Each structure stands twice: as C-alpha cells, then as structure tokens.
C-alpha cells in the first residue's frame, strides 16, 4: 500500500522482515543471521563504454534482547579476497518498541561517512503518520530532505500519502486512495500537483481479479495505459499475473507465474514476455526452502539462445553478459541466507492460529494479550481486521486463498505469520 521510497525502506529495514526478494515469511522460530549477496552487473558509462563486473557482498545482523534489529553491517569482498566494511545501518526504537529511526553510514577512504537517515512518527493507533528522509550527497554542503505524510480513515486504511521537499515546501508526489467495503478501489498519483496516473481495482468473491492503469495527458483527460489480470488456484493463491499495454488495442506485455508448495510457500517466480504473438521465457527466480520453511537461497536465471543462463553455471561467459544487458534488471544475483534458531516452540510462541488450512472457524491461542489481528491478501492489501480476537472466529464467508496475518499485542509487539483458507 505504501509507495516508492517508503515501501523500499519498510520492506528492507523493518525488524523481522524477510530482507530478501520474495514473498515468504521466515519461520518465527528463526531470525536472519547472515545474508550473502552475489551480484553480476553490467553498467553503461556516459561515453557508451560497458563495464561488466562481479560483486560479492554480505550482511551481518545484530539484534537487541527483544529480537529487534539493532545494527546491520555490510561488507564487500575486495580484490585480495578480504571482506572489507562497506556500510552499516543503525536502528532505534521508541518506548513502545516502534521503529523510530534508521541511519546509514558508508565507508570510504576518509572513514565512516553519514549517508542518510529516516525518522518515523506514529499516531495513537500505531499508524505511521510521518517520515523524514535526510540524505547527504558527498561533496555538497547541504542535505536533501524529504518528508512523507500519511493520513488514514476511521477504519485505519491509508487514504492519503504526500512526499514534500522541505527546502521548497513543495509537494513532490501525492497518492490518494479510495476503498469499497474495506477493499482498495482506486489509487490516484499526482506529480507536483498535477494528475499523473490512476489505477482502479476490480474484485471477484473478495479477491483482486484485475486492475486498470490510466495516465493523464496534455489534453487534461485520462487514457488507458496498462491493465493486469490475476489468476488463482483452487486454494485461492495467486498463480499468474498477466499485464497488457494499450497500443491502439490491448496487447499482452508480460506474465509472472508463481509456483508454491502445498503449504503456500513460494518456490519459483517465472517471467515471460510477449513476442511475435507468443509467450517467450525471460527470467526466473528459484527460492530454495529448508525443512523449517525458511528461504535459504534465491537464485535468478535468464533465458538466452534457447537455454537458461544462471549465475551458477556460466556467469562469466559472453552469452550471459549479452543477455544480461537486455534483461530488465541488467543483472543476475544469488542471495544466500543463514538463520539463528531461537528455540521457540508452541508452548512459548505468543500466537498460534489453527487449523491451518482452515475452512469454517479458526482458533487463536496466545499467551500475550492481542489488541487486533490483521489479515492481508497476496497483493499486500489488508482485507480483514479482527479487534480483540476471542478464541474461535467464524471465517466461513472469507474467500479461499493464502493470507498473511499480523497480530498486534497490547505492549506494541508485532507478530506475523501466514494462513490458508480452504
């Protein structure tokens, strides 16, 4: 629901986030310990020269006693095969254990240099209402500052998001959201006060079925630009997202197919593009899952000359680089994740929702007072919120499918998980 830089910060740095590309939520008995990043990149210089290179990075996590992330230390492997510090992130929390600030420093020849910081403010319902971004550009005396303001309706749904340049007090971006029976129905984006895009959403049986993206032209009218269609399996889990673009008529553009385990864990993202009136494989990412349900590897590969080219087999070949240059991301990457087992079991873990999958009712067992539990669909939209949940909840009229839930305790602790409605 939150866009752009706000979304990037939240998905990457909020405590207990997966911190890797994918849709899986880590097993609550584990916390991320180390992440190894392998990057194969191609960059174009202003003179047209091409630079091809391989980077190995790793991130080490330091936690507070309450399980919140305290510090992330980043390292890069240099030419001497030594790990050298490259960046570090510091996290501070308020008295209610909510993220209060996140600060990043980079290492260069002059030592550690301040790079950016985000500061957060919340309302009494723990909604994020304000975020300040302070960015330092090396070689310049002034800092660039942006502020992000968020407004919510009485149901706690985000209705307005503003990005404002502090030095000019000018609104940079603004998004306005509308809802129908708690489901997001439209999102309007404005750029420097002018209409820019409008996305509307259509649902069937409570599930997102399609969306339409319109752009605003110089004639001060909306025109169709793109649309997306969502397909589900018998459990209600999204299996395919197809995008089309308008070019006098609607034509296919790309397609994302997802493969899951029986418990709803994502194991592959598969991407195709529409070429010469047929779907052509483009790239894919395989998620390697351990016996505890944690993603331990995310491995990207691209399709070139009727064969899959991955970073594991021939990342240094000209075939890899030639095709990588034409990729959407112009890079391949592997992400390897190691975890620390916290030793939590069913008797000590604060929240348990069962049966999973469930059909008519679910039971909520907790040893921590819960103020509410929020359920999100696979697109990230909050679809249900249960205030002061009791032991047994009737869910017979809920659409089938995979849900992600977030339990908010009275002491401001947040617990996450996933659950499947049959």
N, C-alpha and C positions, 0 to 999 in steps of 0.2 A: 504494500500500500504506500510506503514512503519511497520517494523517487530519488534518482540520481545520487549525489554525494551522500545524502542522509542514509540511503539504502546501503551504499557501499560501506559506510562506517559501521552501521548496525550489523550487517551480515558478516563483517570481518572481525570486529573487535568486541562486540558484546560478549560478556562472560558466558561460557557454556555453549557458544555457537560452534558449529562443525569446523569452521575455519578452513574449508576447502570447497572446491566446486562440486556441487551435487545437491541432493535433496534429502539425504539420510540424516537422521538424528542419532548421535552416538548413544550407546548403551549407558544408562545413568550410573552404572557401577564403575565406569571408567572416565578418566579425564585425559585430554590430549597432553602428551608429554613432549614429543618432538615431531617436527614435520620437515621432511627432506624434499626440496623442490629441484627438479631438473628441467631446465629451460633451453630450448633450441630456438634461436631467434634469427630473423632477417630484418634489417633496417635499411632504409634508403636515405642517403645523405642529400643535402641540398644541391650537390653537384651531380647527383644521379648515380654515385658510386654505391655499391651494395656491400653491406657488412653482414657476414654470417658468423655466428658465434654461439658457443655453448656456455651456459652458466649453471653452476650448482650452488644452491642456497639452502640454508637450514634455519629453522626457528625453534628456539627452546622456550618453554613456558614455565613461569614461576607463579605459584598460587598462594593466596592467603589461607589461613587456617579454616575459613568458612567456605573454601572452594572457589572463591572469586579469583579471576586472573589478576595478578599484580604487575608482572613485567613479562614482556616478550622480547627476547634477544635474537636478532637476526645476524647471520654470518654468511660470507661468500667464500668459496674456495678459490684461492689465488693460483697463479702460475706455478708456484712452488708446492702446490698441493697442501697448503696450510689453510685452516679456517681462520678468517680474519673478521672481526666485528664490522658490521656494515650499518646496522640501525638498531634502535631499541625503542620500545613503547612502554609508557608508564600509565597505569590505571588507578584512579582514585574514586572513592565511593562516599556517599553521604551517610548520615546516621541510620538511614533506612535501607542500606545496602544497595542503593541505586547508583548506577554509573554517573559520576559527577564530572570527570574529566578524563581525557585521553591525550597524551602528549607523545610526540615522536621526535627523536633526535637521530641525525645521520653522522657517520664517522667519515672524516676526510683527513687530509694531510695536516690540518690545523687542530685536529682533535674532534671532540663531540660538538656538533652544531645543532642548535634548535631548528626544527623544520616546520612543524605545525602543531596545533592543539585544538581540541574540541571540548567545549564546556556545555553541560546539559542542565536543564531545569524542568521540573515536573509540577503538575497540579496535585490536588489532594487525592485524586483518584489514580495517581501514578502515571498519568498520561504524559508523554514528552510534549512540552509546550514551547520550549526554546532551546536552540543550539547555536553556539557561537563558534565560528571557524576562524582561526588566526593562522595565516600562512606567511612564512618568511622566505623571500626569494634571495638566494645567495647573490651578493654583490650589490644589493639595494638596501637603503636605509629603512624604508617604510615597510610595514607589514600590510598584507592584503587581508581584509576582514569581511566576512560574510556572516549574516545572522539568518537563522531559519526559525520561522514561527509556525506553530501548529495549533489549529482550533478543532474542537470536537462538538458533536451534537449531544443531546441528552442521553443517548444510548451509548455514548463513548466511542462513536465512529468518527474517524478523521474526515472533516469537511473542507478544510482549507489549509494549504501549505504555501508559505511565502519564503522566497530567498531574496534578501535585501543586501545591497552593497552599503556598508556602514559609512564609508568616507563620502559618498554622494547622497546617501539616504534614498537611493533609487531601488525600486523593486526590479529584480533581475528576472526571476521566474516566479510563477504562481500557478498552483493547481487547485481546482475546485472539484469536490466530489459530491455526488448525489446517490441516494440509496432508495431501494424499493423493498419494503419488508425486511430490512437489515442486509440486503444484498446490494453490492455496488452496481449501480446502473449507468453512471457516466463519470468521466474524468476529463475536465477541460483544462488545457495548458495554455498559459499566456506568457509571452516573452516581451519584456519591457512594456507591459501594459496593453499589448496587442494580442488578439486571439492568435493562437498558433496551431493547436491540434485539439480534437475532440474524439474521445473513444467511448463508445457505448457498448453495453454488455447485455447478452440475452441468455436466459436460463431455461432449462427444462428439468422439471422434478427437483428443483433446488440446486441443480448442477450447472455450471457455466457451459454453454453449448457453442457460443460464437461471440465474437467481438468485431466491431467496425471502427476503423480509424479514418477520420476525416481531417483534412488540412484546410487552413484559411488562406484564400488567395487575395490578390490585389484588388479584385472586384468586390471585396468585402462579403464573400459568400463561402460556404463550406463546400468542398468537393471530396468525393470518395478517393481514398489513397490506398488503404490496405484492409484486409479482414483476416480473421483467424477462426478456425473450427477445431473443436475439441471432441475427441472420441474416448470412450470408456470401455473397460471390460466388464464382465458380469458382476464384479465386486464394486464397481463404481470408481475404479482407479483410472486416471488418465493414461491412455496408451499412445495416443497420437495427437499432435498439434500440427495442423496444416495452415500455412499462410499463403494468401493470394494478394496480388497487387493489381491496381486498376491501370490499364493501358488501352483506352477506348472500350475494352471489355475486360472482365475479370480473368486473370491468368494465374496459374499456380506459380509460386515463388520458391518456397522451401518447406520441408517437413521434418519434424522431430518425432521419432518413435522411441518409446521407453519400454524397457523390459524389467520385470520385477520378479523377486522370489515370491513364494506363496504367502509370506507374512507381510508383503507390501514393500520390502526393501528394494530400492532401485539398484540394478546391477549393470545397466547399459543405457546410454544416450546415443541414438543413431540419427545422423543428419543427412538429408538428401536435398538436392536442388533440382528444379525443373529445367531440363534442357532438351531441345529437339523433340518436344512433346512426350517426354518420358522422365521418370524419376531416376536421377543419377546419384550414386553414393558420393558423399563429400567428406565426411569425417565422423568419428565416433569416439566415445569415451567409455571405457570399461571400468566399473567400480568393483574392486576385489574386497569381499566381505569375509571377516573371520568368523569363528564359531560363536562369538558373542554378539554378532550383529553389527560390529564396527567396520567402517570402511577403512582399510589399511593401505589401499593403493587406488589412485585414479590415473588411468593410462589413456592418453589421447593417441589417435592414429588418423591418417588421412588416406584417401583413395586416389591412386595415381597409376596410369597405364595398366588398368585392369587388375591392380593389386593393392593390398593395404600396406602402407608405409608407416611404420611405427618407430618410436624413439628407441625401442628395444632391439630392432634388427639392423637398420641401416640409416641412422640419423645423419651420418656424415656423407652420404652419397649425394651426387648431383641431383638424382631423382627426388630425393627428399627435399632438398633446398628449392628446386624448381617448382615443386608442387606447393611447398610451404609458402612460397611467395604469393601464390594465388589463393591461399586459404583466407578465410575471414579474419582469423586472428594473426596470420603470418608467423605463427609459432606453434610448436608442439611442447607438451610438458607432461611430466610424470610427477605425481605427488605421493609420497610415502609417509604414512602416519604411524607413530607408535603411541601407546597409551599406558597409563598407570592404573592398575586395578585398585579401586578404593575399598574393596572388601565389603561392599554394601549388599545386603540380602533382603528378602521380602519382609523380614521382621523389623528391619531398621530403615528401609527406604520409605520416605514420608508419604508417597501417594501410590496407590495401585488401583487401576481401572480394569475390571473384568466382568464378564468373559471377553476375550479378545481373540477372534472376532465376536461381536455381539449382534443380536437381532431385535429383540423387543425391549429389554431392560439392561442396564448396566449397573454394577455395584461399584461404589467408591469407598476404598478403605484408606484411612490416613491416620497417622499419629501426630499430625500437625494441623491446627485449625486452618481451614481453607476459606478464604473470602469469596472466591469465584474460580470457575474453570472455563477457559475459552477454547473453542474448537475452531480450527482453520481448515479450509479445503486445500487442495494441492496447488492452487494458484496463489496462495497466501492471503486469501480473503477470510476474515472472521465471519463465520456463518452462524454460530451459536455461542451463547454465554449463559452459564448456569450460576446464579447467585446463591451463596450459602448452600452448596450442594448437600443433599441428605444421602442416606446410604444407598437407596435404589432410585434410579431415574428412568423414566419411560422414554425410549428413543425409537419407538416403533414407526413413527412418521418421518424419521430422518431419511434422506436419500442414502442409498448404499454407496460405499466407497471408502477410501483411505482418508483419515482425519489426523491432523496434528493438534495436540492439546497442550495448553499451558495453564498450570494451576498456580494461583497467586495466594500466598499464605498471609495470615494476619501480621506476620513480622516482616513482610515485604520480600520474602524469599520466593523465587520463581522456579518452578519445576516443569520440565517439558517431557513429552512422550508422543507416541503415535498409537492409533487405534483404528480398527476396521469395522465398519457397519456392513453386515451381511445383507 
